[in-house]
Amino acid sequence: MTPLSSTDYDAIRLSLQVAVAATLLSLPFGFGVAYLITFAKFRGKMLLEVLVNLPLTLPPVVVGYFLLLLLGKHGWLGSLLNEAGIRLIFTLKAAVIASAIVGFPLLVRSLRIGMESIDPQLINASRTLGARWYDSMLSIVLPLSVPGLIAGSSLMFARSLGEFGATIIVAGNIPGVTQTIPLAIYEYASSPGSETMALSLCLVSVGISMAVLFLHEFTAKKMTRRG
């Protein structure tokens, strides 16, 4: 195994930063969407489910291209941000947004599984006692959804670590700035004689992912025992 270079350590650091930021950014939105799909009754619910799960079926490059059209200099949102002096494309922020969108369905799915395992009688009892919907959500749904929250966060974190297609479109492959582990591996694999360096980063990626997935499996078993 070839020793890691300073650029490799930068790629590892940036990958962890992107994964953590994408997961934290998605948590409140993921919880809200999962709550709506699980407990709310409204027209267009199926459309919401389709839109939430769409990034799972689309190639990540397609997601990245749509983000480029939206957040680019001449994009609808990008032009507004550009007037405000905010630049997203080819920055680490763009990598975070791309990873958050691609991993969002995994977070919502795990949260839904956790919420669907909650006894409806608990919520009905709280409503009978005069609790508002947000009181029931904060005092019953949120605490009982913690295992699903942890499981979904770990899955999304792992997915964000491996995000490549959307990231390279909107964030580029700039060493020390936006180059994450998958992008660094891609660069090594494209360069003759750098196979051992690519393998070293692959092993690091496997180690991190295995640790995260062990946490996910542990949490999933805990949810099963509770059910």
C-alpha positions as a Markdown table, in Angstrom:
| # | Residue | x | y | z |
|---|---|---|---|---|
| 1 | Met | 0.0 | 0.0 | 0.0 |
| 2 | Thr | 1.5 | 3.3 | -1.1 |
| 3 | Pro | 1.7 | 6.0 | 1.6 |
| 4 | Leu | -0.9 | 8.7 | 1.3 |
| 5 | Ser | 0.1 | 12.1 | 0.1 |
| 6 | Ser | -1.0 | 15.5 | 1.5 |
| 7 | Thr | -3.4 | 15.8 | -1.5 |
| 8 | Asp | -4.9 | 12.4 | -0.5 |
| 9 | Tyr | -5.4 | 13.6 | 3.1 |
| 10 | Asp | -7.1 | 16.7 | 1.8 |
| 11 | Ala | -9.4 | 14.5 | -0.3 |
| 12 | Ile | -10.3 | 12.4 | 2.8 |
| 13 | Arg | -10.9 | 15.6 | 4.9 |
| 14 | Leu | -13.1 | 17.1 | 2.2 |
| 15 | Ser | -15.1 | 13.9 | 1.8 |
| 16 | Leu | -15.8 | 13.8 | 5.5 |
| 17 | Gln | -16.7 | 17.5 | 5.5 |
| 18 | Val | -19.1 | 17.1 | 2.6 |
| 19 | Ala | -20.7 | 14.0 | 4.0 |
| 20 | Val | -21.2 | 15.5 | 7.5 |
| 21 | Ala | -22.5 | 18.8 | 6.0 |
| 22 | Ala | -24.9 | 17.1 | 3.6 |
| 23 | Thr | -26.3 | 14.9 | 6.3 |
| 24 | Leu | -26.8 | 17.8 | 8.8 |
| 25 | Leu | -28.4 | 19.9 | 6.0 |
| 26 | Ser | -30.8 | 17.2 | 5.1 |
| 27 | Leu | -31.9 | 16.1 | 8.5 |
| 28 | Pro | -34.7 | 18.8 | 9.2 |
| 29 | Phe | -36.0 | 18.5 | 5.6 |
| 30 | Gly | -35.9 | 14.7 | 5.7 |
| 31 | Phe | -37.8 | 14.6 | 9.0 |
| 32 | Gly | -40.4 | 17.0 | 7.7 |
| 33 | Val | -41.0 | 15.1 | 4.4 |
| 34 | Ala | -41.1 | 11.7 | 6.2 |
| 35 | Tyr | -43.6 | 13.1 | 8.7 |
| 36 | Leu | -45.8 | 14.4 | 5.9 |
| 37 | Ile | -45.7 | 11.2 | 3.9 |
| 38 | Thr | -46.3 | 9.0 | 7.0 |
| 39 | Phe | -49.0 | 11.0 | 8.9 |
| 40 | Ala | -50.5 | 13.6 | 6.7 |
| 41 | Lys | -53.3 | 13.1 | 4.2 |
| 42 | Phe | -53.3 | 15.5 | 1.2 |
| 43 | Arg | -53.7 | 15.5 | -2.6 |
| 44 | Gly | -50.5 | 15.0 | -4.4 |
| 45 | Lys | -48.9 | 12.8 | -1.8 |
| 46 | Met | -47.9 | 10.2 | -4.4 |
| 47 | Leu | -46.3 | 13.0 | -6.5 |
| 48 | Leu | -44.3 | 14.0 | -3.4 |
| 49 | Glu | -43.1 | 10.4 | -2.9 |
| 50 | Val | -42.1 | 10.1 | -6.6 |
| 51 | Leu | -40.1 | 13.4 | -6.4 |
| 52 | Val | -38.4 | 12.4 | -3.2 |
| 53 | Asn | -37.3 | 9.0 | -4.7 |
| 54 | Leu | -36.4 | 10.4 | -8.1 |
| 55 | Pro | -32.7 | 10.9 | -7.3 |
| 56 | Leu | -32.5 | 7.1 | -6.6 |
| 57 | Thr | -33.4 | 6.3 | -10.2 |
| 58 | Leu | -31.8 | 9.1 | -12.1 |
| 59 | Pro | -28.1 | 8.9 | -13.0 |
| 60 | Pro | -26.1 | 11.2 | -10.7 |
| 61 | Val | -24.7 | 13.0 | -13.7 |
| 62 | Val | -28.3 | 14.0 | -14.7 |
| 63 | Val | -28.8 | 15.4 | -11.2 |
| 64 | Gly | -25.6 | 17.3 | -11.4 |
| 65 | Tyr | -26.5 | 18.7 | -14.8 |
| 66 | Phe | -29.9 | 19.9 | -13.6 |
| 67 | Leu | -28.1 | 21.5 | -10.6 |
| 68 | Leu | -25.7 | 23.2 | -13.0 |
| 69 | Leu | -28.6 | 24.6 | -15.0 |
| 70 | Leu | -30.2 | 25.8 | -11.8 |
| 71 | Leu | -27.2 | 27.2 | -9.9 |
| 72 | Gly | -25.0 | 28.2 | -12.8 |
| 73 | Lys | -24.2 | 31.8 | -13.5 |
| 74 | His | -27.1 | 32.1 | -15.9 |
| 75 | Gly | -29.4 | 29.8 | -14.0 |
| 76 | Trp | -32.6 | 31.0 | -12.4 |
| 77 | Leu | -31.4 | 30.6 | -8.9 |
| 78 | Gly | -27.7 | 31.1 | -9.7 |
| 79 | Ser | -28.2 | 34.5 | -11.3 |
| 80 | Leu | -30.0 | 35.7 | -8.1 |
| 81 | Leu | -27.2 | 34.3 | -5.9 |
| 82 | Asn | -24.6 | 35.9 | -8.2 |
| 83 | Glu | -26.3 | 39.3 | -7.8 |
| 84 | Ala | -26.0 | 38.8 | -4.0 |
| 85 | Gly | -22.3 | 38.0 | -4.3 |
| 86 | Ile | -22.9 | 34.3 | -3.5 |
| 87 | Arg | -21.1 | 31.7 | -5.7 |
| 88 | Leu | -21.9 | 28.0 | -5.5 |
| 89 | Ile | -20.7 | 26.3 | -8.7 |
| 90 | Phe | -17.2 | 24.8 | -8.4 |
| 91 | Thr | -17.1 | 25.3 | -4.6 |
| 92 | Leu | -17.4 | 22.8 | -1.7 |
| 93 | Lys | -20.9 | 24.1 | -1.1 |
| 94 | Ala | -22.0 | 22.8 | -4.5 |
| 95 | Ala | -20.6 | 19.3 | -3.5 |
| 96 | Val | -22.6 | 19.4 | -0.3 |
| 97 | Ile | -25.8 | 20.3 | -2.2 |
| 98 | Ala | -25.2 | 17.6 | -4.8 |
| 99 | Ser | -24.5 | 14.9 | -2.1 |
| 100 | Ala | -27.6 | 16.1 | -0.1 |
| 101 | Ile | -29.9 | 15.7 | -3.0 |
| 102 | Val | -28.5 | 12.3 | -4.1 |
| 103 | Gly | -28.6 | 10.8 | -0.6 |
| 104 | Phe | -31.9 | 12.5 | 0.5 |
| 105 | Pro | -34.2 | 9.5 | -0.5 |
| 106 | Leu | -32.2 | 7.1 | 1.7 |
| 107 | Leu | -32.7 | 9.4 | 4.7 |
| 108 | Val | -36.4 | 9.8 | 4.1 |
| 109 | Arg | -36.9 | 6.1 | 3.6 |
| 110 | Ser | -35.3 | 5.2 | 6.9 |
| 111 | Leu | -37.2 | 7.8 | 8.8 |
| 112 | Arg | -40.5 | 6.6 | 7.3 |
| 113 | Ile | -39.7 | 3.0 | 8.5 |
| 114 | Gly | -39.1 | 4.4 | 12.0 |
| 115 | Met | -42.3 | 6.5 | 12.0 |
| 116 | Glu | -44.4 | 3.7 | 10.6 |
| 117 | Ser | -43.4 | 1.5 | 13.5 |
| 118 | Ile | -44.9 | 4.0 | 16.0 |
| 119 | Asp | -48.1 | 2.9 | 17.6 |
| 120 | Pro | -50.9 | 5.2 | 16.3 |
| 121 | Gln | -52.7 | 4.9 | 19.6 |
| 122 | Leu | -49.9 | 6.9 | 21.2 |
| 123 | Ile | -50.5 | 9.8 | 18.8 |
| 124 | Asn | -54.3 | 9.5 | 19.1 |
| 125 | Ala | -54.1 | 9.5 | 22.9 |
| 126 | Ser | -52.0 | 12.7 | 22.8 |
| 127 | Arg | -54.5 | 14.4 | 20.5 |
| 128 | Thr | -57.4 | 13.3 | 22.8 |
| 129 | Leu | -55.6 | 15.0 | 25.7 |
| 130 | Gly | -55.5 | 18.2 | 23.7 |
| 131 | Ala | -52.0 | 18.1 | 22.2 |
| 132 | Arg | -51.5 | 20.0 | 19.0 |
| 133 | Trp | -50.0 | 18.2 | 16.0 |
| 134 | Tyr | -46.6 | 19.8 | 16.6 |
| 135 | Asp | -46.7 | 18.8 | 20.3 |
| 136 | Ser | -47.3 | 15.2 | 19.3 |
| 137 | Met | -44.6 | 15.4 | 16.7 |
| 138 | Leu | -42.0 | 16.8 | 19.2 |
| 139 | Ser | -43.0 | 14.7 | 22.2 |
| 140 | Ile | -43.8 | 11.4 | 20.6 |
| 141 | Val | -42.8 | 11.1 | 16.9 |
| 142 | Leu | -39.4 | 12.7 | 17.2 |
| 143 | Pro | -38.1 | 10.7 | 20.2 |
| 144 | Leu | -39.4 | 7.4 | 18.8 |
| 145 | Ser | -37.9 | 8.2 | 15.4 |
| 146 | Val | -34.4 | 8.5 | 16.7 |
| 147 | Pro | -33.3 | 5.0 | 15.6 |
| 148 | Gly | -34.6 | 5.7 | 12.1 |
| 149 | Leu | -32.9 | 9.0 | 12.2 |
| 150 | Ile | -29.6 | 7.4 | 13.1 |
| 151 | Ala | -30.0 | 4.7 | 10.5 |
| 152 | Gly | -31.0 | 7.1 | 7.8 |
| 153 | Ser | -28.1 | 9.5 | 8.7 |
| 154 | Ser | -25.6 | 6.7 | 8.5 |
| 155 | Leu | -26.8 | 5.6 | 5.1 |
| 156 | Met | -26.8 | 9.1 | 3.8 |
| 157 | Phe | -23.4 | 9.7 | 5.2 |
| 158 | Ala | -22.1 | 6.6 | 3.4 |
| 159 | Arg | -23.8 | 7.6 | 0.2 |
| 160 | Ser | -22.3 | 11.1 | 0.4 |
| 161 | Leu | -18.8 | 9.7 | 0.8 |
| 162 | Gly | -19.2 | 7.8 | -2.5 |
| 163 | Glu | -20.9 | 10.5 | -4.5 |
| 164 | Phe | -19.1 | 11.2 | -7.8 |
| 165 | Gly | -21.3 | 11.9 | -10.8 |
| 166 | Ala | -23.2 | 15.0 | -9.6 |
| 167 | Thr | -20.3 | 16.3 | -7.7 |
| 168 | Ile | -17.9 | 16.4 | -10.6 |
| 169 | Ile | -20.5 | 18.3 | -12.7 |
| 170 | Val | -21.2 | 21.1 | -10.2 |
| 171 | Ala | -18.1 | 21.2 | -8.1 |
| 172 | Gly | -15.3 | 20.1 | -10.4 |
| 173 | Asn | -12.2 | 18.2 | -9.4 |
| 174 | Ile | -10.0 | 20.8 | -7.8 |
| 175 | Pro | -7.3 | 19.3 | -5.5 |
| 176 | Gly | -7.6 | 20.7 | -2.0 |
| 177 | Val | -10.8 | 22.6 | -2.8 |
| 178 | Thr | -13.4 | 20.2 | -4.1 |
| 179 | Gln | -11.6 | 17.0 | -4.8 |
| 180 | Thr | -13.2 | 14.3 | -2.6 |
| 181 | Ile | -12.0 | 10.6 | -2.4 |
| 182 | Pro | -14.0 | 9.4 | -5.4 |
| 183 | Leu | -12.7 | 12.2 | -7.6 |
| 184 | Ala | -9.1 | 11.6 | -6.4 |
| 185 | Ile | -9.5 | 7.9 | -7.2 |
| 186 | Tyr | -10.8 | 8.8 | -10.7 |
| 187 | Glu | -7.8 | 11.1 | -11.3 |
| 188 | Tyr | -5.4 | 8.4 | -10.2 |
| 189 | Ala | -7.1 | 5.8 | -12.3 |
| 190 | Ser | -6.9 | 8.0 | -15.3 |
| 191 | Ser | -3.1 | 8.6 | -14.9 |
| 192 | Pro | -0.7 | 5.8 | -16.0 |
| 193 | Gly | 1.4 | 4.4 | -13.1 |
| 194 | Ser | -0.9 | 5.6 | -10.4 |
| 195 | Glu | -2.8 | 2.4 | -9.8 |
| 196 | Thr | -1.3 | 1.8 | -6.3 |
| 197 | Met | -2.1 | 5.3 | -5.2 |
| 198 | Ala | -5.7 | 4.8 | -6.3 |
| 199 | Leu | -5.8 | 1.4 | -4.4 |
| 200 | Ser | -4.6 | 3.1 | -1.2 |
| 201 | Leu | -7.5 | 5.6 | -1.4 |
| 202 | Cys | -9.9 | 2.8 | -2.3 |
| 203 | Leu | -8.9 | 0.9 | 0.9 |
| 204 | Val | -9.4 | 4.1 | 3.0 |
| 205 | Ser | -12.9 | 4.5 | 1.4 |
| 206 | Val | -13.8 | 0.9 | 2.1 |
| 207 | Gly | -12.7 | 1.3 | 5.8 |
| 208 | Ile | -14.7 | 4.4 | 6.4 |
| 209 | Ser | -17.8 | 3.0 | 4.6 |
| 210 | Met | -17.6 | -0.3 | 6.6 |
| 211 | Ala | -17.5 | 1.6 | 9.9 |
| 212 | Val | -20.5 | 3.6 | 8.9 |
| 213 | Leu | -22.5 | 0.5 | 7.7 |
| 214 | Phe | -21.7 | -1.4 | 10.9 |
| 215 | Leu | -23.3 | 1.5 | 12.7 |
| 216 | His | -26.3 | 1.3 | 10.4 |
| 217 | Glu | -26.7 | -2.5 | 10.9 |
| 218 | Phe | -26.5 | -2.1 | 14.6 |
| 219 | Thr | -29.1 | 0.6 | 14.6 |
| 220 | Ala | -31.4 | -1.5 | 12.3 |
| 221 | Lys | -31.2 | -4.4 | 14.6 |
| 222 | Lys | -32.1 | -2.2 | 17.5 |
| 223 | Met | -35.1 | -1.0 | 15.6 |
| 224 | Thr | -36.2 | -4.6 | 14.9 |
| 225 | Arg | -35.9 | -5.6 | 18.5 |
| 226 | Arg | -38.0 | -2.5 | 19.5 |
| 227 | Gly | -40.6 | -3.5 | 16.9 |
